């Protein structure tokens, strides 16, 4: 009997913010291939309102078939990042993929946001992506198929996407521009640098708290669609897939996926587009916002 193809078997992923949500979903998808996964996040003790810690995530990776390494990391702290990268290399022998998933969201207008909150989201989103990527690059140079991936949107310069939450938009577009610059800077080294973003809302704690509670999750897709899209990107040859700004369902459509209904959180509800996504943009075959027709 032919064994299933597991392209990430034995490869090492360094994933920030992987104790829950999309980061954890990406970790578990890689673990099913038999990958090594460094869980770099700042939740070591159970949170009163949020599920998951670096330890529970690492255990889940092990149960899924991979090898997990829990690492307590604040991506704002250069020393913590460098120490975590060093521990990952010591444990697994190298790094093949750097996933910049850690992110802070605060959807406030310019006059209402506190400057300390402004600084926080820039430090986590923009600076954290730069610091983590920078720390991983020397090790990625030695990988046979190295990738850096950031969960960041296509940087479309639309004023109406900046106006409602300028600080947050700056921070996410900053992540996108880090990928754009690194893609060109590292092209000769063969290190792929791309950004991945969801077309629709994704059912995570961040969406629940920032965008309207449990009811909003009914209009979202599951984190698994982002995990499957990230897996597909990481399996592509690095030298032929770099400098791209990708939406999750577009990636999967390129891989031959035609049915996206299984990713819906609630088939009876219309999907809502995520921030920085034009709902009028063409959809790939099999992808739609409208709810499934009743039987």
C-alpha positions, 0 to 999 in steps of 0.5 A: 500500500502506497504511503501518503506523501509527507513533504515536511517530514523532518523539516523544522518550522519556527512559528511565532504565536503558535500556542493557539489559533492560526499559528497552532493550526499551521503547527499541527498541519506540519506535524502530521507530516512529521515536522519539527515545530518550535512553538515560540509564543508568550503564553506559558501559563493558562490564560483566564480567557484564551485557550492554549499555552506553549506547552499544550501546543507542543504536546498537540504537535507530538500527538499529531506526529511531529516533534514539538519544542515549547519556547517562551518568547516575546518577539519584541525582545531581541535576546529572547528571539535569538535564544529561542532560535539557537535552542531550535537549532540545537534541538533539531539541527537547523531551521527550514521555515520561519512563520511570522504569525504573532500579531496584536490587533487593536482597531482604534482610530487615531484620536482614540488609540493610546500611544503605548498601544500604538507602540505595542502593535508596531513592536509586535507586528512590524518589528517582531517580524523583522527581528524574527526573520533576521534571526532565522536567516543564517540558518535558513541559508543552510536549508534545502528549501528555505521559506519565510512566511508572514501572515500579512495582507496584500499592501493595497494603498486604499485610504478607506483601509487605513482610515478606520484603524490607521495604527493597525493598518500601518503595522500589518502593511509593515509586515507585508513590506518586510516580506517584499524587501526580504524577497528581493534581498534574499533572492540570490540565497534562494530563500522564499519570502511571502505573505499569506492572508485570509480572504474571509474572517477566520474563527480565532479568539482575536476575531472574537474579541476584536470584531464582535464576539461569538456571533461573528465566528459564524461568518468565518472560516476555520483556521484550517484553511490558513494551515492548509494554504501555509503548508502548500506554500512551504512545500513549493520550491523556494526559488520559484515562489517568492515575493508574493502576496497570497490569499488562502483560497487562491493558494489552495485553488492553485493546488487543485482544491475546488471545494471550500465549503468544508472550511466554513464555521457555519454553513448556514451563514454568509462569509464576511471578508477579512480586513484589507480584502476587496469583497468585489474581487474575483473568487477562485472556483469553488469559493464563495461568500454566500451561505449554502442553499438549504437542503 
